[in-house]
């Protein structure tokens, strides 16, 4: 005799809270990308998320705070892709090259360049967006350069990391504007190899 199916357990308060937060972040991201921060309202976000403004303000202080959390999530996703591309056991130089390619690939996700490199500085200011970057992609670049260069050179890792990070951001913007991703990636890897004192472009060709 077939046993009657057991009723599903109701979701816990924590699960419902996380689901609401996720829906708000997803809705906000889509609207910030399609309309821009200035033309997006919190009522629109609430409607798109299928929840209330009260729920939105339960999770986020205001629209700016919501935007900051959207950017934080995007930055963490980029970092996660970089880390995944350079697993333990990979040589320092190879890991840096792999992570660099992963950054450009991660930034190609639709809307991500606009959020992190255009809207972010305009809304949050350079200092706050830089802090978000420095705890994510920029941190991985700094660690990769430190491992690849070591302590033998006179160059400042901090300064080199900041300059190369700016170059990578510019490359992401060029790709987002319609530039050839392979050409821009090859140029960035060439620049990185020269910065590390590596000759030729064997690695760039090998990893295509």
Order of alpha helices (4+ residues) and beta strands (2+ residues): alpha-alpha-alpha-alpha-alpha-alpha-alpha-alpha-alpha-alpha-alpha
